[in-house]
Amino acid sequence: MRLKFPGESSLVFKDLSFHALKGEKVLLLGPSGCGKSTLLQVLSGIVPHSIEVPLKYDSIQLPDSWGFVFQDPDTQFCMPFVDEELAFVLENLNVAREKMDGLIKDALALVGLEKLEPHTQIQDLSQGMKQRLALASVLLLQPEVLFLDEPSALLDPEGTVQIWDSVKQVAEDKTVIIVEHNIDYIADWVDRVVLFNHTGEIIADGKPGIIFEKHHDELIQYGIWYPNVWKDYLHSSDFKLIESSRMQEVFEKNPIVKVRDFKGFRGKSEKLVVEEAEIDSGSWIAIVGDNGAGKSTLLLSLMQLLRTSGEYVVNGERVDVEKKKRTPPAGLSLVFQNPELQFVTNSVFDELAFSYKMAGLSDSEIRREVIKLLDLFQIHVEEGRHPFQLSMGQKRRLSVATAFAQGTDVLLLDEPTFGQDARNTFVMLEQLERLRKNGTTIVMVTHDMMIAKHFATEIWTINQGKLFDIEFLQEKKRKENAYARMVHTP
């Protein structure tokens, strides 16, 4: 098989051959942007039957019955309400109306949405809840083959377990082909791992244990997730340097953002309550909590993209939350959970150049800075490519790179590392730490507790729409290190 995107100078796949046996569970593993999601779309027939992409092949055999869970759940839905989305699937299967309510409830329970009112607008769900709904709709199809493109990327740890338990429960006799970076929950379940390099070539194909043992060097070389990758990173010189620098840093109370009796609303519904909190300049706050708890609502409320009430102060200036025409407070920037929501131009180059043009840089200066960001964030595509044509991981890196180009006092990021391979995750975290050291305050929503534990200075836990707990990690680590030194001093 050969495949090439229009306008690109190189092939995505060149003379690629792939097969999966009936009932086999196959994990496609490789660096972000190597073509894994595109291969799923070819294997299902979405490419070229629904998405016209130049494709050549000697032979291709598609499954008679298949279901596809997309990386971005918003691209999957046809109806506005949860129950209508699931009923649409059942209608196409000629299920009798009187049986639908029970089947809909069972499908929601299977993916951990049993407490959700079925007649809820899909647009009101968190991205993680949407991802569960997308899987529920596909499982209702009872397909012969399941194509899963990062089905747990936006889920909290409990949700990730539920999703994979659900898949394992219904897919015992089905063929399942998976693209996933978060492999801890499936490494011992899949039958095969197919390993790709950065150019989309298959470099290994075999049982998981053999791949992870015999191809450890390639996994590291191409920045691919593997078991214990975090353990290896925490022992690396790069992280040790960050940790050492942090221990020498003096963290002082210098609030840049203050809120009191702060509430965020979606429509008329109150979705967030923060009794009192401060964000100190130079801190790195990790916002954690279950899917739908209100984490993204907090960021959108701070940006005044949702209606809010209460006391809100940024850089000593009170924000008028009662204004009918709200604007984001000066000094705050947001990287959306869905990167497509923030792209404003028609090319990768122009997207990064936009802020530099607004700042009045010359063409040569703009080109130099843009090339630097493209290289830093590993966005190796044609400069004229439309941002929407990137892989999800590349879109996410581009959206974060634009925030670097803008410059800001407080950078709000909503799940910036989802869909990223190991190398790009660690590079992104290291660059965010560099920004923080240079004075930018980081506020990041994440489900990755390793990021929260090892990079954040504070962890804020959101529970059922309320700021439930604040843990000051840096002071805790400082005390632990001081105690360790006392214990080991002769």
N, C-alpha and C positions, 0 to 999 in steps of 0.2 A: 504494500500500500504506500502511496505517496500523497501528501496533502500540502497545500500551500495557500496561505491567506492572500487575498488580493492586495497588491501594493507592497508586500514584503519581499525582500531580496532572497530569502532562504526558505527551504522547506521545513515544515513542522515535523513531518515524518518522511524518511527516505528508505524505501524498501523494507518497511516494517511488517513483520508477520506476528500474529497473535491468535491464540485460541483458548477457550475455556471449556472444560468438560461439563456435562450435565451434573448438577448438584455440587459443583466445585465452588469453594470460597476463595476468591483471588484478590489480593491487595496490590494495587498499583502504587509504587513508592518512588518518589523522585523529587528533585528540587522544584520550587515554585516556578511556574512558567514553562516547564519542559514538555507540556502537551498532554498531561494525564486526563484532564477534564475533556479536552478535545477528543481523545481516544474513546472515552465513554460515549460521547455523542455519535461517533462513527459506529461503534459497536451496536448502538440502539437504533441507528438509522436516522437520527435527528439531523446529522450531517451525512449526505447532502440533501435529504428529502425535505426538511423543514428549514434548514439554514444552508443556503447555497454557497458552498466552498469548493473550489477546484480539487477533485479527488480522483485518483487513478488506482485501480486494483485489478489483480488477475482474477480473484474470486472473493466473494464475501457472503457469509451466511448470517442472517439476522434472526433473532428469536421470534417465535410466533406471538408470544405474550410477554410483555415486559413493563416494568415500572421504573421511573427515574426520579430521584430526589436531587434537586438542583442545589448548588452551593449557595445561591441567593434565593431564599424561599419566596420572595415577592414576585419572582418571575414565574411562579408555579400556579398561582391561584386564578380561578376563572370567575368566582362569585364573591359578593361583598361580605357575606356572613359565614361563620364557621359551619353551622348545620347545612347551609345551602351548598357549600363547597363539597362536603361529604355526600350530601344527597345527590349532587350532580354525578358523582362517581357511580353511586348505586343505580341511578336512573339509566346510565349507559350499560349497566349490567342487567337491566330489566328486573330489578328487585321490586317486589310488591310494596306499595306505600306503607301498609300497616306494619311491615317488618323494619322499616328504615330507622325509626327512633331508637330501637334497641341496638341495631348494628352501629349507629352513630355513637351512642354512649359507650359501647364496647371498644370502638376504635379509639376514642379519646382516652379511655382508661388505659389502653394498651401502651400509649405514649406518655402517660403521666399527666393528662389534662382532664382527669375525672372531675375536678372541682370547677371546671370552666363551664359557665352557662352556654349551652350550644348556640343560642341565637345571639352571639356576640360578633360585632363587626371585626373583621380580620385586621383592619388598619389600627385597631386599638390594642392589638397584641404586641408584646415585645418580640424582637427578632428571634429570640430563642424559642418562644411559644409558637411562632410561625413555623419554625423549623420542625417542631414536633407535629404540628398540624399537617405539614407537607408530607411527612412520613406516614401519618395516619391515613391520608388520602390514597397514597400509593399502596399501603398494605391492604386496603379494602379491595383493591383490584385483584388480589391473590395472583400475582403474575408468576410466570415461569422463571423469569430472570429479573433480579433487582440490580439496578445501577445506582450506586450511592456516592454522591459527590460531596464529601465533607459534611455528613449529616449531623455531626456533633460540634461543629466549629463554633457555634454561638451559644452552646449550652453550658449551664453550671455543672459542677461535678456530679451532683445527684441526677440531673437530667441526662448527662452522658451515659451513666450506668443504666438508666431506664431505657434509653434509646437502644443501646446495644443489646440489652436483655430482650427487648421487644423484637429486634431483628433476629436474634438467635432463636427465639421462640417460634416465629412464624416461617423462618427460612431454612429449617433443618433439611428439607428435601429440595430446596431451590438453588439455582445458580446465583451467586452474589458476586458482583465485581465492584470493588470499593476503591475510591480515592480518599485518603485520610492521612492527616499529619499526626493526629492524636492517636497513636497506635497501641498504647498500653492496654486498652480494653479488648483488643482483637488480635494481638500478636500471636496468642496461643490458640486462637479459634480458626484463623484462616488456614487453608491447605497450601496455598502458594503465595510467594511474594515475587512480584516482577519489578526489578530494579532498573530505573532509567537514569541516564546522565543528563546534563543540562541541555543537550541538543536533541533529546527525544529518542536516543538509541537505547535499546535494551542491553544492559551490560550483565545482568544475572537474572535467573529464573529458577526458583526451587523452593524447598521447604523453608519456613521462617527461621528455624534454628540454624540451618546451614547458611542462609543468607546473612544473618546478623553476625555469625561467627567468622565466616570466611571472607566476607566483604566489608569488614569493619573499616578498613582504610578508605574504601570508596564512599562509604556512608559519611565519613568525616570530610573527605575531599569535596563532595558535592553538597555538604551542609544539610543532609537528610536526617530527619528524626529517627532515632533508634532507641531501644531500651537503655536507660541509664545515661542518656545524653546530657541531662541536667547535672548529674553527678560529675561527669567529665568536665563540663563547663565551669562548675564551681571550683574545680581544682586548677583551672587554666590561669596563666599569667595575666590575661586581660581582666578577669574578674577579681583576682587577688589585688590588682592595682586599684580597681574601683573600691574594693572593700577597705584597703589600707588608707586611701584618700578620705573616705567617709569617716573613718575613726579619728582622723586628725581635724576634721571640720568642726567648727563651732556653730551649733544650731541655736539661733536666738529667736525669741518670740517677736515677730515683726509682721503682724497681720496685713495681708494685701486684700483679702476678701473677708467680710463679716456678714453673717445673717442671723436674724432672730425672729422667731415665730414666722418662719419662711414657709410658704406653701406653694405648690405647683399644681396646676389644673390642666386636665385635658377635656375641653368642652366645659361642662358645668361640674364635672366630677373632680373631687379633690384626690390627687394621686400621690402627693408627696408632702411630708411634714418634717421640717428641721427646726427643733426648738431653739437651738443656739449652736453655732459652730464658727470657727475661724480657719482660714487658709493662710499659713505663714509663707512669706516670700522665701523662695529657694527650697521649699519642701517638695516631696514627691508623694502624692496621696493616691493610694489604690482604693477604688470603690468596688466592693464585692457584695455578693448577695445572690439569691435565687433569681431565676428567670421571672420577669414580671414584677420584681420587688420594687422597682422605681429608680434603678441606677441611671438609665438613659434619661429618664424624666428629670433627674437632678441636673444633669449637664444641660439639657435643653432649657430648664428653668433658669439656670445661672446665665445662659446666653439670652434670656428674655424671648426665646422662640415659643414659649408657652406662657399663658397668663399666670401671673404670680401675685402673691400678697405678702405683707410683712415688711420687716426692715432688711434692707440690702445695701451694703456699702462696698465700693470697689475703689482702691487707691485713695481712701479718705473721702470720696464723693458719694453722696447718697443717690441711689438709683431710684427714679420715680417709677415704681411698679404700677401705678394707677393710670399712666398715660395710655390712651387708646392706640396710638401708633408707637409701638415699642421698637427699640433698636438695640443691638448687642452693646453692652457696656464697653467703653474704650479700654483696651489692654487685654481683652479676652478673645481667644480664637478657639474654634471647635473643629475637630476632625470627626465627621459623622461615622456612625456604624456602617451605613451604606455609603461607600465612597462616591457613587454616582451622583449623590445629592449635592456634592460640592464642586463638581467639575463645571467650568464656565467657558471653556474654549473647545476647539475642534481638533487639537493635536496635543501630543504628549509634551512637545517642546514648548508650545505656547502656554500650556497649563502651568509649567514651572516658571516661564518667563514673565507671566502676568504681573506678579508682585514686584519684580525687579523693574519692569517698565513703569509701574506706578511710582516707584521710588526714584525714577529719573536716571537710571544707569544707562551707559552707552551700549550700543549693540555688541561690541566686543566684550564688554564686562558682563553683559547678560549671558552671552554664549559661554563664557568661561564658568560662570556660576551654575548655569543649567547643566552643563556637561559634568561638573563636579557632583551635582546631586544625582544625576542619572547613574553615575558610576558608584556613588556611595550607597544608593539604594538598589543596586543591581537591576535596573530597568533597561535591559539590553534589547530594545526594539527600535524600529524605524522612528525617527523623530516626528514624522508627519502622521503617525498612526493615531487614530481617534482613541481617546481614553476608554470609551465603552468597548473597544475591541481587545482590550487587555484581559489577561486572566484575572480572577478575583484577587489572587495574591499580589499581582502587579498593580491592580487598581488601588489596593490598600496601601502599598508602598508609595505610589504616586500621591495619594491623598495626604500621607504623612509628610512626604517631601515638600509639598506645597506649603505646609505649615512651617517648615524650616525656612522656606523662602520668605514667608511673610514677616517673621519676627514678632514676638508678642511677650507680654508680661506673664500671662497665665495661659497655658496650653491645655485645653480639655480634649481628651482622646477617648473615643468610645470603641473599645475592643480593637486596638490598632494592630495586634499581632495575629488575629484570626486569619487562617488560610496561608500562613507563612511557614516556610521550611525552617529548620533549626538555625542555619547560618543567618538568614535575613531577620529572624526573631532576635538573635543576640546582637547583630549589628544595629538594629533599630533601638534596642534597649540601651546599648552603649552610646549611641548618638543622642538619645533623650537624656541620658545622664550627663553628657557633655553640655547640652543646653542648660540643664539644671545648674551645673557648676558655674555656668556663665550668667546665671541670674534668672532664668526662666522657671516659673513654678509649674510643676507637672501634676495634673489631675487626670487619672486614668481609670476607666471602667475596665475590669478584667475578670475572667473566670479562672485564670491561671494563678493558682496560689503560690507557685514557685516564683513568679514575677513579683507578686505582692510581698512575699516573705524576704526576697533577696534584693529588691530594688527600691521598694517604697520606704519612706521615712514614717509614714502613717498608714493605717488601714482603717477605712470607714466601712462599716457594715450597714447595708440598707435591708430592712426586713419589713415586708408588708407595707411599703410606702413611708416608712419612718427611718430616720437616722438612728440606728439602734445602739451602735457602739463605735468608739474611736480608740485605736490602739497605737501608742507612740513607739514605733519599732526602734528608732535610732537610739533613744535613751535606754531602751531595754537592752539593746546590743552592747551599748557602751558599759552598762553595769555588769553584764555577763562577762565581757572581756576583762574588766577590772577585777572581777572576782576570780577569773581563771588565772590572771597574773599573780594574784595574792596566793592562790592555792599552790602554784608552781614555783613561788619564790622560796629558796632554801632559807 
